[in-house]
């Protein structure tokens, strides 16, 4: 199957790149291993965005809601509508396995569909917009592989009347702790930092601090997890080791991009930052014809690029591709 470009990843930044290319008269194909905006689908059910709705817009399609900051379900509805209005070609539930560069400079992209059928695409350009949400940062402690340990938080209801530890001190950890306390879980938050993170959304920190003051949530700073056991958890604070009853653990320790997927294509990764080597004016990597879009460009610092700035990468890519095509005409 031929395509003007293959976009790997159907999140907002991948969809934005597809729209930008189509506006230039090209016909890209978006390949997504889940459904569109799969990362947003995996957000907590009642998640509210930090950004206002207009900063999440793509393709000049208005994102109109009554509130200033949309919630997860509103964003899912919006991006579905964008795909329909723009008539984007999205191959959902299809996983890209390998991207091979040919001698003529084009690429062969091989993928597998949900029914295990393999698919082959040929294209002059590949855009990687895979984000980072699928690859959590592991702590490397004993017991982290137990079934009671999760790196994603969806809903609080199952944890009513349970002893729950939340590991982390940024937005995802605080959001999870608030939801868990609300349904009646006994919550302890363990954070290796010495004070609250500056990145916590300002409208939720006062609520969380109030819960801590009233001893409805136990907050431990300078805390280091030592071991997770089936019915307990051991951690250390300032040299003092503590053991607490524990039924479930949410390790909200962040995520990182899939470096191996990129390096297998020949894309170089900066060792210190985890950033792919790319030209910020065009988003093209060191491999001619392979571009990146979205948070993957930030490397290990996922707080540097969001939907609201990553959505513009597609325009840079589309302009570069069209300029290159004009030179070949």
C-alpha positions as CSV (number, residue, x, y, z in Angstrom):
1,X,0.0,0.0,0.0
2,X,1.3,3.4,-1.0
3,X,1.0,6.6,1.1
4,X,2.3,10.1,0.8
5,X,3.3,9.8,4.5
6,X,2.8,7.4,7.4
7,X,2.1,8.9,10.8
8,X,2.7,6.5,13.7
9,X,0.5,7.5,16.5
10,X,-3.1,8.8,16.5
11,X,-2.9,11.3,19.4
12,X,-3.7,15.0,19.0
13,X,-0.3,15.8,17.6
14,X,-0.4,12.9,15.1
15,X,-3.8,13.9,14.0
16,X,-2.7,17.6,13.7
17,X,0.2,16.5,11.5
18,X,-2.2,14.5,9.3
19,X,-4.5,17.6,8.9
20,X,-1.5,19.8,8.0
21,X,-0.4,17.4,5.3
22,X,-3.9,17.1,3.9
23,X,-4.2,20.9,3.7
24,X,-1.1,20.7,1.5
25,X,-2.9,18.2,-0.8
26,X,-1.1,15.1,0.5
27,X,-2.8,11.8,1.6
28,X,-1.2,10.6,4.8
29,X,-2.2,7.4,6.7
30,X,-2.3,7.5,10.5
31,X,-1.5,4.2,12.2
32,X,-2.6,3.8,15.8
33,X,-2.1,0.7,18.0
34,X,-5.3,1.6,20.0
35,X,-8.0,4.0,18.9
36,X,-7.6,7.7,18.3
37,X,-6.2,9.7,21.2
38,X,-5.6,6.5,23.0
39,X,-3.5,8.1,25.7
40,X,-6.3,10.5,26.6
41,X,-8.7,7.5,26.7
42,X,-6.4,6.0,29.3
43,X,-6.5,9.1,31.5
44,X,-8.4,8.9,34.8
45,X,-12.2,8.9,34.0
46,X,-12.8,12.3,35.6
47,X,-9.5,13.9,34.5
48,X,-9.6,17.7,33.9
49,X,-7.0,19.3,31.6
50,X,-4.6,21.9,32.7
51,X,-5.0,23.7,29.3
52,X,-8.1,25.6,28.2
53,X,-10.2,24.1,25.4
54,X,-8.9,26.5,22.7
55,X,-5.4,25.4,23.4
56,X,-6.3,21.9,22.6
57,X,-7.9,22.7,19.2
58,X,-6.4,21.2,16.0
59,X,-7.3,21.8,12.4
60,X,-9.1,25.0,13.1
61,X,-12.0,23.0,14.5
62,X,-13.5,25.0,17.5
63,X,-13.5,23.1,20.8
64,X,-16.5,24.7,22.4
65,X,-17.6,23.8,26.0
66,X,-19.2,25.7,28.8
67,X,-16.2,25.4,31.2
68,X,-12.8,26.9,30.6
69,X,-10.9,23.6,31.1
70,X,-12.3,20.5,29.5
71,X,-12.5,17.0,31.0
72,X,-11.4,13.7,29.5
73,X,-14.7,12.7,28.0
74,X,-15.2,16.2,26.4
75,X,-11.7,15.9,24.8
76,X,-12.5,12.4,23.5
77,X,-15.7,13.6,21.9
78,X,-13.9,16.6,20.4
79,X,-11.1,14.6,18.7
80,X,-13.6,12.0,17.3
81,X,-15.5,14.9,15.7
82,X,-12.2,16.3,14.3
83,X,-11.4,13.0,12.6
84,X,-14.9,12.8,11.1
85,X,-15.0,16.4,9.9
86,X,-11.5,16.2,8.4
87,X,-12.2,12.7,7.0
88,X,-8.8,11.5,8.1
89,X,-7.5,8.1,7.2
90,X,-6.8,6.4,10.5
91,X,-5.9,2.7,10.8
92,X,-6.8,2.0,14.4
93,X,-5.9,-1.1,16.4
94,X,-2.9,-1.6,14.2
95,X,0.6,-1.7,15.6
96,X,3.7,-0.6,13.7
97,X,6.4,-3.3,14.0
98,X,9.3,-1.9,12.0
99,X,10.3,1.0,9.8
100,X,13.0,0.2,7.2
101,X,14.7,2.7,4.9
102,X,15.3,1.6,1.4
103,X,18.2,2.3,-0.9
104,X,16.1,4.8,-2.9
105,X,15.5,6.8,0.3
106,X,11.8,5.7,0.8
107,X,10.5,3.6,3.6
108,X,8.8,0.3,4.1
109,X,6.6,0.3,7.2
110,X,5.4,-3.1,8.4
111,X,2.5,-3.4,10.9
112,X,0.1,-6.0,12.4
113,X,-3.6,-5.6,12.6
114,X,-5.9,-6.6,15.5
115,X,-6.6,-9.9,13.7
116,X,-2.8,-10.6,13.4
117,X,-2.8,-9.8,9.7
118,X,0.4,-8.1,8.6
119,X,0.3,-5.0,6.5
120,X,3.1,-3.4,4.4
121,X,3.2,0.3,3.4
122,X,5.6,2.2,1.2
123,X,6.1,5.9,1.7
124,X,8.7,8.7,1.3
125,X,8.1,10.1,4.7
126,X,7.4,8.8,8.2
127,X,6.2,10.9,11.2
128,X,6.6,9.5,14.7
129,X,4.0,10.9,17.1
130,X,3.9,8.1,19.6
131,X,4.2,10.2,22.8
132,X,5.4,8.5,26.0
133,X,2.4,7.4,28.0
134,X,2.7,3.7,27.3
135,X,6.1,3.4,29.0
136,X,6.1,4.0,32.8
137,X,9.2,4.8,34.8
138,X,9.8,1.8,37.1
139,X,11.3,2.2,40.5
140,X,13.3,-1.0,40.6
141,X,12.2,-2.1,44.0
142,X,11.2,-5.5,45.3
143,X,7.6,-6.2,44.8
144,X,7.0,-3.7,42.1
145,X,5.8,-6.6,39.8
146,X,3.0,-7.6,42.2
147,X,-0.6,-7.6,40.8
148,X,-1.5,-4.9,43.4
149,X,0.9,-2.3,41.9
150,X,-0.3,-0.1,39.1
151,X,1.4,2.7,37.1
152,X,-1.9,4.0,35.7
153,X,-4.9,5.3,37.6
154,X,-8.4,5.0,36.1
155,X,-11.1,5.1,38.8
156,X,-11.2,5.1,42.6
157,X,-14.3,3.1,43.3
158,X,-12.7,-0.4,43.6
159,X,-10.5,0.9,46.4
160,X,-13.2,1.8,48.9
161,X,-12.1,0.9,52.5
162,X,-8.7,-0.2,51.3
163,X,-5.2,0.8,52.4
164,X,-3.7,2.5,49.3
165,X,-0.3,4.0,48.8
166,X,0.2,6.6,46.1
167,X,3.9,7.1,45.1
168,X,4.8,10.5,43.6
169,X,4.2,14.1,44.3
170,X,3.1,15.7,41.0
171,X,-0.3,16.1,39.3
172,X,-1.0,12.5,38.6
173,X,-0.3,11.5,42.1
174,X,-2.3,14.3,43.7
175,X,-5.2,13.7,41.4
176,X,-5.3,10.0,42.3
177,X,-5.0,10.7,46.0
178,X,-8.0,13.1,45.9
179,X,-10.2,10.6,44.0
180,X,-9.2,7.8,46.3
181,X,-9.9,9.7,49.5
182,X,-13.2,10.8,48.1
183,X,-14.4,7.2,47.8
184,X,-13.2,6.2,51.3
185,X,-9.8,4.7,50.7
186,X,-7.2,5.2,53.4
187,X,-4.5,7.0,51.5
188,X,-0.8,7.5,52.1
189,X,1.2,9.6,49.6
190,X,5.0,9.0,49.5
191,X,7.1,11.6,47.7
192,X,10.8,11.7,47.4
193,X,10.8,15.5,47.2
194,X,11.1,17.7,50.3
195,X,8.0,19.9,49.4
196,X,5.1,20.1,47.1
197,X,6.0,20.2,43.4
198,X,5.6,23.6,41.6
199,X,4.0,21.7,38.7
200,X,0.8,20.8,40.7
201,X,-2.3,22.4,39.3
202,X,-2.9,25.5,41.4
203,X,-6.7,24.9,41.8
204,X,-6.2,21.4,43.3
205,X,-3.3,22.0,45.7
206,X,-5.3,23.8,48.4
207,X,-7.8,21.0,48.5
208,X,-5.1,18.4,48.8
209,X,-3.3,20.4,51.5
210,X,-6.5,20.6,53.5
211,X,-6.9,16.9,53.4
212,X,-3.4,16.5,54.8
213,X,-4.0,19.0,57.5
214,X,-7.1,17.3,58.6
215,X,-5.3,13.9,58.5
216,X,-7.6,12.5,55.9
217,X,-4.6,11.8,53.7
218,X,-1.1,11.0,55.1
219,X,1.6,12.9,53.3
220,X,5.3,11.8,53.6
221,X,8.0,13.9,52.0
222,X,11.6,12.7,51.6
223,X,10.2,9.2,51.3
224,X,12.0,6.3,49.6
225,X,10.2,3.0,48.9
226,X,12.2,0.0,50.0
227,X,9.9,-2.9,49.3
228,X,6.3,-3.7,48.4
229,X,4.9,-6.8,50.0
230,X,1.5,-8.5,49.5
231,X,-0.1,-6.9,52.6
232,X,2.3,-4.1,53.5
233,X,4.8,-1.6,52.2
234,X,8.2,-0.6,53.6
235,X,9.7,2.8,53.1
236,X,12.3,5.1,54.6
237,X,12.1,8.7,55.6
238,X,15.4,10.5,56.6
239,X,17.0,7.2,57.6
240,X,14.0,5.9,59.5
241,X,12.4,2.8,58.1
242,X,8.6,2.4,58.3
243,X,6.2,-0.4,57.5
244,X,2.5,0.2,56.9
245,X,-0.5,-2.0,56.0
246,X,-1.1,-1.9,52.2
247,X,-3.7,-3.4,49.8
248,X,-2.8,-1.5,46.6
249,X,-0.1,0.8,45.2
250,X,-0.3,3.4,42.5
251,X,3.2,4.3,41.4
252,X,2.7,7.6,39.6
253,X,6.3,7.9,38.8
254,X,6.1,9.3,35.3
255,X,6.6,8.0,31.8
256,X,9.3,8.0,29.1
257,X,9.4,7.6,25.3
258,X,10.2,4.3,23.6
259,X,13.8,5.0,22.7
260,X,14.3,1.5,21.1
261,X,11.6,2.1,18.6
262,X,13.4,5.2,17.4
263,X,17.0,3.9,17.5
264,X,15.9,0.8,15.5
265,X,15.2,3.3,12.7
266,X,18.6,4.9,13.1
267,X,17.4,8.0,15.0
268,X,20.0,9.2,17.4
269,X,19.0,9.9,21.0
270,X,20.8,12.4,23.2
271,X,22.0,10.5,26.2
272,X,21.5,13.2,28.9
273,X,18.1,14.4,27.8
274,X,16.6,11.4,26.0
275,X,15.7,13.8,23.1
276,X,15.8,12.5,19.6
277,X,18.3,14.4,17.4
278,X,16.1,16.6,15.2
279,X,15.9,20.0,13.5
280,X,13.5,22.2,15.5
281,X,12.7,24.2,12.4
282,X,11.4,21.2,10.4
283,X,11.1,18.4,13.1
284,X,13.2,16.1,10.9
285,X,15.5,13.7,12.7
286,X,19.0,12.8,11.7
287,X,17.5,10.2,9.4
288,X,16.3,12.0,6.3
289,X,12.6,11.6,5.8
290,X,11.8,10.6,9.4
291,X,10.1,13.4,11.4
292,X,8.8,13.6,15.0
293,X,5.8,15.3,16.3
294,X,4.5,16.0,19.9
295,X,5.8,15.2,23.3
296,X,8.3,12.6,22.0
297,X,10.5,15.6,20.9
298,X,10.9,16.5,24.6
299,X,12.7,13.3,25.5
300,X,12.7,12.5,29.2
301,X,11.2,15.9,30.1
302,X,7.6,15.3,29.4
303,X,6.6,18.6,31.0
304,X,8.2,20.6,28.2
305,X,5.8,19.7,25.3
306,X,2.1,19.4,25.6
307,X,-0.8,19.2,23.2
308,X,-1.0,23.0,23.2
309,X,2.5,23.4,21.7
310,X,3.1,20.0,20.1
311,X,0.0,20.5,17.9
312,X,2.1,23.0,15.8
313,X,4.7,20.5,14.8
314,X,2.6,19.2,12.0
315,X,2.6,22.5,10.2
316,X,6.4,22.7,10.3
317,X,6.6,19.1,8.9
318,X,4.1,19.7,6.2
319,X,5.9,22.9,5.0
320,X,9.2,21.1,4.9
321,X,7.8,18.2,2.9
322,X,6.1,20.4,0.4
323,X,9.2,22.5,-0.1
324,X,11.2,19.3,-0.7
325,X,8.6,18.0,-3.1
326,X,8.7,21.2,-5.1
327,X,12.5,20.8,-5.5
328,X,11.9,17.4,-7.0
329,X,9.1,18.5,-9.4
